[in-house]
Amino acid sequence: MCSLPVTPIEERFTIEGQVVTSFSGVVSRLAAAHPSLAVVDVERVVLREWEAFSASRPVVVPIGVEEGAAEMLAVETSAQIDG
């Protein structure tokens, strides 16, 4: 799952009042703090915690999400006009 090398210290950003950092950075720091656990197990725990924490509206999304949504909405709008 996590394939990008990261340093133990990574930048954190505040977006809409939430402090955020990269997934790979979190996994790297937690794996270093818990060396007896496999990285894949650390990733699973982080993903479960993220899913529990983010059950509401997302704070950030990748730009690709917006681009994909725009394409889907264009198709939906076109179907309504043709419909």
C-alpha positions as CSV (number, residue, x, y, z in Angstrom):
1,M,0.0,0.0,0.0
2,C,2.5,2.6,1.1
3,S,5.4,2.8,-1.3
4,L,6.7,6.4,-1.1
5,P,9.7,7.0,1.1
6,V,9.1,9.7,3.6
7,T,11.0,11.4,6.4
8,P,9.9,11.0,10.0
9,I,9.1,14.8,10.1
10,E,6.7,16.1,7.5
11,E,4.9,19.3,7.0
12,R,1.4,19.7,8.4
13,F,-1.2,22.0,7.0
14,T,-4.3,23.6,8.4
15,I,-7.3,23.3,6.0
16,E,-10.7,24.5,7.2
17,G,-9.5,24.3,10.8
18,Q,-8.2,20.7,10.5
19,V,-4.5,19.9,10.7
20,V,-3.6,17.4,8.0
21,T,-0.5,15.6,6.8
22,S,0.3,12.9,4.3
23,F,-0.9,9.3,4.7
24,S,2.6,8.0,3.9
25,G,4.1,10.3,6.5
26,V,1.7,9.0,9.2
27,V,2.5,5.4,8.3
28,S,6.2,6.0,8.3
29,R,6.2,7.7,11.7
30,L,3.9,5.0,13.3
31,A,5.9,2.2,11.7
32,A,9.1,3.7,13.2
33,A,7.4,4.0,16.6
34,H,6.2,0.3,16.4
35,P,9.0,-1.6,14.7
36,S,7.6,-5.0,15.8
37,L,4.6,-4.5,13.5
38,A,4.6,-5.0,9.7
39,V,4.1,-1.8,7.8
40,V,1.0,-3.3,6.1
41,D,-0.5,-3.8,9.6
42,V,0.2,-0.1,10.5
43,E,-1.4,1.0,7.2
44,R,-4.5,-1.1,7.9
45,V,-4.9,0.6,11.4
46,V,-4.4,4.0,9.9
47,L,-7.0,3.3,7.2
48,R,-9.5,2.1,9.7
49,E,-8.9,5.1,12.0
50,W,-9.2,7.4,9.0
51,E,-12.5,5.8,7.9
52,A,-13.9,6.2,11.5
53,F,-12.6,9.8,11.7
54,S,-13.8,10.9,8.3
55,A,-17.4,9.5,8.4
56,S,-18.6,13.1,7.7
57,R,-17.9,15.5,4.8
58,P,-14.3,15.3,3.6
59,V,-12.0,18.2,4.5
60,V,-9.8,17.8,1.4
61,V,-10.1,15.8,-1.8
62,P,-7.6,15.1,-4.6
63,I,-8.0,17.3,-7.7
64,G,-8.8,14.2,-9.6
65,V,-12.0,13.8,-7.6
66,E,-13.2,17.2,-8.8
67,E,-12.2,16.5,-12.4
68,G,-14.0,13.1,-12.3
69,A,-17.1,14.6,-10.7
70,A,-17.2,17.4,-13.4
71,E,-17.1,14.7,-16.1
72,M,-19.9,12.7,-14.4
73,L,-22.1,15.8,-13.9
74,A,-21.6,16.8,-17.5
75,V,-22.8,13.4,-18.6
76,E,-25.8,13.6,-16.2
77,T,-26.7,17.1,-17.4
78,S,-26.5,16.0,-21.0
79,A,-28.7,13.0,-20.3
80,Q,-31.3,15.3,-18.7
81,I,-31.3,17.6,-21.7
82,D,-31.6,14.6,-24.1
83,G,-34.1,12.8,-21.9
